[in-house]
Amino acid sequence: MAKQKKAPRPKAQTPKGFRDYFGAEVTDRAEMLRSIAGVYHRYGFDALESSAVETVEALGKFLPDVDRPNEGVFAWQESDEDGQGDWLALRYDLTAPLARVYAQHRNDLPTPYRRYAMGPVWRNEKPGPGRFRQFYQCDADTVGTASPAADAEICAMLADCLEEVGIPRGDYLIRVNNRKVLNGVLEAMGVADEAQQADVLRTIDKFDKVGESGVRELLGKGRLDASGAYIDGVGLSADQAEPVIAFLTSKGADAAATLSNLRAAIGGSAIGAEGVDELDQIASLLDAGGYDAGRIQIDPSVVRGLGYYTGPVYEAELTFEILDDKGRKRQFGSVSGGGRYDDLVKRFTGQAVPATGVSIGVDRLLAALREKGRMKDVALGPVVVTVMDRDRMADYQAMVAELRNAGIRAEVYLGNPKNFGNQLKYADRRNSPAAVIEGAEEKANGVIQVKDLILGKKIAENATLEEWKERPSQAEIARADLVAHVRQLLAEHG
């Protein structure tokens, strides 16, 4: 009988496009999300935790090809008796689930419904540097009101969130635009063909990369890109292209000037005038709330996402400089975006339901906070109580209990206590602030040794052998003073 082959061992590696998060990364994210949730709650928004799995039919917009219902998402088909069960998928964002939740529970929810949600989302896309298939989103939305006051409130709340987590004024700017104004520009251009309108939108989206002259060329016959390749243009005449240029360059010295320029760019378009009026209301409401142009401003150059949104759009940019991989200075860039999407719930109900919301890029904002020194690269570990005598484990557990009851993170060393040096190496790997030592002699005298590991590292870097032997980082204290001493040590190290 042939000998059965052993099953190969599985590879210990994360799937492509995914990653693991450890210690400080998880703690920092939780702390930041807690701060943001506090702002959302203060504004009257309620938490919502929806299912991570939705029907592919409910997710909707990732279905460009009916023969590939799992395009863009991680999807699978349930089995039923006929083998034709529903297609299910991991959610790709937090907005599509909100539309389903509101449509399903609208009779039980207040109108307008204000909710915030935080959690992982999954996208079946090609991964790349800094681009993962699972990542966190942090959203807030208002469903059921068309009032521009809801959009103004989202912008104000976004500003408060950035400041709450540690981005000071002057280091961020929230820019606001309106899709309706762009619709008015398209009317003024006389472009009615939907395919050509889509080409115009894509061209507008390149404004920040190619500038005014580049957009002119792309709206016309075309242009040579940086590599020398020729890119065909949309084929508009110079007169047709002019309203787009006027729209993109209409930012004035203040909101009033910008709005005046926009009114000129839309010509006689009614939908365009409606969009400018909404921006005017948003600017007035923000001004009344104390949000000046240094924090939030009307800016027609915000064009990303205009193909998806139906009204006001907003984007939060961090304006401080960082160094890129090649040592060049550049602005940190966008960390949040959102806008009004009045057609999403309609897919379920058949009736238009106005909605507006914002999504914060959690990983991007965390990276920004680290750039600003608001987050520690390595989290401080627990105080480690060493084991000098395994028969006195109860004594060591009593010390840990005292520290924990005082709100101090602590643990007993649970490895093999035979080699004391290994216990200190363990504490070092845990980035512990202190190690507590109580041998038989200390026990008899009612004292303990507390080793300040943070100070010890600093001394070891620069001290002479004689200074190191003096052990200024180790103190003998009364056993009863354990909590007070450790608390003071932690306070000294911030």
Salt bridges, closest charged atoms under 4 A:
GLU25 OE2 - ARG19 NH2 2.44
ASP28 OD2 - ARG370 NH2 3.60
GLU54 OE2 - ARG100 NH2 2.74
GLU71 OE1 - ARG68 NH2 2.78
GLU125 OE1 - ARG131 NH2 2.90
ASP141 OD1 - ARG115 NH1 2.59
ASP151 OD2 - ARG340 NH2 3.11
GLU153 OE1 - ARG114 NH1 2.91
ASP160 OD1 - ARG295 NH2 3.66
GLU163 OE2 - ARG169 NE 3.00
GLU163 OE2 - ARG295 NH2 3.15
ASP171 OD2 - LYS372 NZ 2.58
ASP199 OD1 - ARG202 NH2 2.44
ASP208 OD2 - ARG304 NH2 3.26
GLU212 OE2 - ARG216 NH2 3.34
GLU217 OE1 - ARG223 NE 3.02
GLU242 OE1 - ARG216 NH1 3.23
GLU274 OE2 - LYS180 NZ 2.67
ASP277 OD1 - ARG263 NH2 2.96
GLU278 OE2 - LYS180 NZ 2.64
ASP280 OD2 - ARG263 NH2 3.98
ASP299 OD2 - ARG175 NH1 2.94
GLU315 OE1 - ARG175 NH2 3.16
GLU317 OE2 - ARG175 NH2 2.91
ASP324 OD2 - ARG328 NE 2.93
ASP342 OD1 - ARG340 NH1 3.21
ASP389 OD2 - ARG392 NE 3.95
ASP395 OD2 - ARG392 NH1 3.10
ASP395 OD2 - LYS443 NZ 3.55
GLU402 OE2 - ARG479 NH2 2.80
GLU411 OE1 - ARG430 NH2 2.89
ASP428 OD1 - LYS457 NZ 3.25
GLU438 OE1 - ARG392 NH1 2.86
ASP452 OD2 - HIS493 NE2 2.92
